[in-house]
């Protein structure tokens, strides 16, 4: 891995209007090219806020973010062109077909014509959706929707992909296909920032993880090192529970 | 530009597949136009020959006055005179009961001896007047007094509109005065002839000198007669255009709640492009709605025996007023969709506010029929500006100049909704981010 980070986060703080406590509290983090980086944390820990700032949706209250050397505050358009976002919600139009959804999102990245058609056909093939491409998304199963949701974030060949719970609520087969493809993308040099509640999934997929809670990074490192540092625990999930506590979060 | 067209295409596809939304946008206003026009036709059309209001008529006079009032009603063309129920000649008590039970709206009772009373009073008036000239025997008039006035009883159902009631009373009164005038003229001649043998009464009888000619001043060469079609087609078209608030707000909120907007905002596309794509689609829908409603007015209404809509030649003015109305309605939808947080809020506030603005703006009841306070409020409704603009074209034959004030108001309204939308969007973004 190169030593020059592709994402540099410095003292990033976000305080929502009217909120007493910061959603993220001065976090600093480097993510390197070609890394699969897991952002793990319970509900309300600050994962989505961090990703939203990195994607240019929100501005930070304090601190800075550089993405591929570009300041996220002053260069949002260039950054948006190089990132792909796969939201946790199935951000698709149910009354459009899978192909129509992908064509529209491809158009929004400036893709069109045969080039876009070829890419769509390629991804539909990879994710086993060719036969269903012209069906309305509302008729898709949960797993099919997740796969289309993922493709929509990949169409423009981004350098960095943000995945927010990409495998939540789907069948095992779809999950395996998605995770395998993420590994393949990573082999092609794409950086992946990934959030999940599935610790086992993160343990096997991510090169490094940050456990974040109440707006602070409470642990950072590769899963093997974290496990080595806590020999009393058998898995990342146990470490996670140990660090974040058993209290349920809203 | 290409991204804008892609948003436009996507919105169009979404709308085309929303069957209930399309029904609401196109079928509902067409039905409203047909039903309202059918309901209002007799009220609007002064030339209507199909009598519709049934009047129970009890003639206890059985003389000239009763006959003349009866024939006056029959000849008006607006009433059906009924003088028997269940094959029984109508009596005053039967008529009162029939109105009380709500079976009939109006009953008129001409009292017994009405003609005799009127004739006696007229004769006495003439005699007294002539006595003043020394004609006739003034001694005979000493102690002779006028008889009590004729009490005509009218029974009305409580639901009868006051204006209609006043119109009916005026009609009875008009008939009465007409008959009285004829008798005064006739008896004068008879009395003078009796007293002055050389007097030759005029060959012509009493003639009315005042006649009414109805005209509807307009900018056109050919006179337009207002009818239910000329009112209902633009009225319900405007209503339907503003009802676009429902699908437009649903589209905005669905995109926001479904997460598509989140994804789109992470893409290299300006927010304004996403909004403008929607605006363009709904503007096209408004124009198509207007075209469809005009077609319904021209071709569909005559199939129901209603007058066809006369669009006239002022197509540029019609296009402009349609476009600015569409801009105002889409702007309003955009504003409501941005302010509302949920589908429920948008649907409830959107539909109720449009209904209030429509009622206030004279879409259902003409503004001139409203009380003065409401008339002042009506001027604040964008639907009122729109309907006034359409009236200027359809009823007054106006051109671009005549619709300019309304077009300007609608433009400013549309602009202000965009400003409010933008401010609310910024505020919400500030709160959430």
Interface residues (C-beta under 8 A of the other chain):
Chain A: X16 X17 X18 X52 X55 X56 X57 X58 X59 X77 X80 X81 X83 X85 X87 X88 X89 X90 X91 X92 X93 X94 X95 X96 X100 X104 X105 X107 X108 X109 X110 X112 X136 X152 X153 X162
Chain B: X2 X3 X6 X7 X9 X10 X13 X14 X17 X18 X258 X259 X260 X262 X263 X264 X265 X266 X267 X268 X269 X430 X431 X432 X433
